[in-house]
Amino acid sequence: MKKFASIITNKYLIAGLFFIVWMLFIDQRDYFQQKERRDELRKLELKKEYYQKEIEKTRKELGDLQNSPAALERFARERYLMKKDGEDIFILEDSTAEKK
């Protein structure tokens, strides 16, 4: 029992345990906060990657619209439902998309 008491009262052990508890739970930059920040950073990097792809896609589409009258006409017809004189437009809705 005396050996057990000497281990428990060892100043290095107490200081080490105090340091570990302090760094895990009490410190301003504790373990759990760091984990949350890493997860948030990962999400932000994924968003950055997505937006970079979207920017590249939009730049390509803009280049096509500036250089090709056929692409400009197709864009106007698809996005803004523009039509030529004497044409009729039929809009078909996908009914399976509403069920999802």
N, C-alpha and C positions, 0 to 999 in steps of 0.2 A: 504494500500500500504506500509505503514511503517513496518507493521508486516512481510510482504513478503520480504522486503529489509533486515530486521534483520535476517531472516532465511537464505537468500542467502549469507549474509556476515558473518555468524557464522563460527568462525575459526575451530571448530570441524567438521562441515559439509564439509568445503573446504578441510581440511586435510584428511578426510575419502574418499572423492571423488578422491582426488589426489592419495591416496594409492591404491584404487581400479583400477583406470586407469593405474597406474604404474605396478601393478601386472598382469593385464590382457594383456597389450600391449607392454610395454617398457622393463620390466625386462628380464634378460638373460634366465630365466626359465619361460617364460610366458605360459599362459593357452593353447594356440594353439600348441606350441612346445611340451608341455607335452602330449597333445592328440595325436600328430603324433608319439611320442615315444611309447606311450601305444599301438597304432595300430601296429607299427613295431615290438614291443615285442610279441604281439599276433601272428603275422605272423611267427616270428622266432620260437616261441614255437611249432606251428603247424608243421613247417619244421623239428624241432628236433624230434618230435613224429614220423613223417613219416620215417625219417632216422633211428631211433631206431628200428622201425618195420622191415625196410629193412635189417638192420644188423642182427637182429634175424633170419629173413627168410634165409639170406645168410649163417649164421652159421649152421642152420639146414640142408640146402642143402649141405654144405661142409661136415658135419658129415655123411650124407647119401652117398656122393661120396667116402669118405674114408673107409667106412665100407661095402659097397655093390657093388660088381662088376657089377650087373645088372643095378644099378642106374648110375654107371659110363658109361656103354655102352649106356644107354638111353640118358644121357647128351651129349655124344660125337655125337651121331646120330642126335639129335635135334638141337644142337647149331652149330656144325661144319660140319654137313652133311657127317660124316664119314660113311663108308660102309664096309661090308665084301667082300672078293673076290667073284666075280660072281653075285653080287647083283646089281640091278638097283635102282636108287633113282628118285622118282617123286615128284616134288615140286608143291604144289597146293597153289595158292594165293587167298586170300579172296577179291573178287571184290567189296563187299559192304563197306569195310573199306576205299577204295579209294574215294568213293562218299561222305563220311562224311566230 
